[in-house]
Amino acid sequence: MASTMETGHSKNVANFDELISSALGFGTDYDPTKEALKILSMQATSALAKKAIAGVNDTLPAQQFILSRIRSGVRYC
């Protein structure tokens, strides 16, 4: 059976945001001892991940343009 799941970093960040929402739904019952699992820490991690993805998305088109020019034989020297 073929998998139809979406994959990639953006999907992972979206799933992480859903995890944070679920944790928020627990209210005060959600009280992990590990700092990295606390709501504020997870929200900060999510924000950093979104910033990193945005950086890649900003850089990728220029890189793809240059690579397409190189592959087509355009010389810059």
C-alpha positions as CSV (number, residue, x, y, z in Angstrom):
1,M,0.0,0.0,0.0
2,A,1.5,3.3,-1.1
3,S,1.9,6.1,1.5
4,T,0.3,9.4,0.7
5,M,1.8,11.3,3.7
6,E,3.3,14.7,3.0
7,T,7.0,14.8,4.0
8,G,9.7,17.4,4.5
9,H,10.8,19.9,7.0
10,S,7.8,22.2,6.6
11,K,5.5,19.3,7.4
12,N,7.6,18.4,10.4
13,V,7.3,21.9,11.8
14,A,3.6,21.9,11.2
15,N,3.3,18.6,13.1
16,F,5.4,20.1,15.9
17,D,3.0,23.0,16.1
18,E,0.2,20.5,16.4
19,L,2.0,18.8,19.2
20,I,2.4,22.2,21.0
21,S,-1.3,22.8,20.6
22,S,-2.1,19.4,22.1
23,A,0.2,20.1,25.0
24,L,-1.5,23.5,25.5
25,G,-4.8,21.7,25.6
26,F,-3.8,19.7,28.7
27,G,-3.5,23.0,30.6
28,T,-1.8,22.7,34.0
29,D,-1.8,18.9,33.7
30,Y,1.0,19.3,31.2
31,D,4.1,19.9,33.4
32,P,7.2,18.2,32.1
33,T,10.4,18.2,34.2
34,K,12.7,18.5,31.2
35,E,13.1,22.1,30.1
36,A,13.2,21.3,26.4
37,L,9.6,19.9,26.7
38,K,8.1,22.9,28.3
39,I,5.7,24.9,26.2
40,L,7.8,28.1,26.0
41,S,10.8,26.1,25.0
42,M,8.9,24.2,22.3
43,Q,7.4,27.5,21.0
44,A,10.9,29.0,20.8
45,T,12.2,25.9,18.9
46,S,9.3,26.1,16.5
47,A,10.0,29.8,15.8
48,L,13.7,29.0,15.1
49,A,12.6,26.2,12.8
50,K,10.2,28.5,10.9
51,K,13.0,31.1,10.6
52,A,15.4,28.5,9.2
53,I,12.9,27.2,6.7
54,A,12.2,30.8,5.6
55,G,15.9,31.3,5.1
56,V,16.2,28.2,2.9
57,N,13.1,29.3,0.9
58,D,14.6,32.7,0.3
59,T,18.0,31.3,-0.8
60,L,16.8,28.3,-2.9
61,P,15.5,30.1,-6.0
62,A,18.8,31.9,-6.5
63,Q,20.7,28.7,-6.1
64,Q,18.5,26.9,-8.5
65,F,18.8,29.7,-11.1
66,I,22.6,29.6,-10.9
67,L,22.7,25.8,-11.2
68,S,20.3,25.9,-14.2
69,R,22.6,28.4,-15.9
70,I,25.7,26.3,-15.2
71,R,24.0,23.1,-16.5
72,S,23.0,25.0,-19.7
73,G,26.6,25.9,-20.4
74,V,26.5,29.6,-19.5
75,R,30.0,30.8,-18.5
76,Y,30.6,33.7,-16.1
77,C,34.3,34.1,-16.8
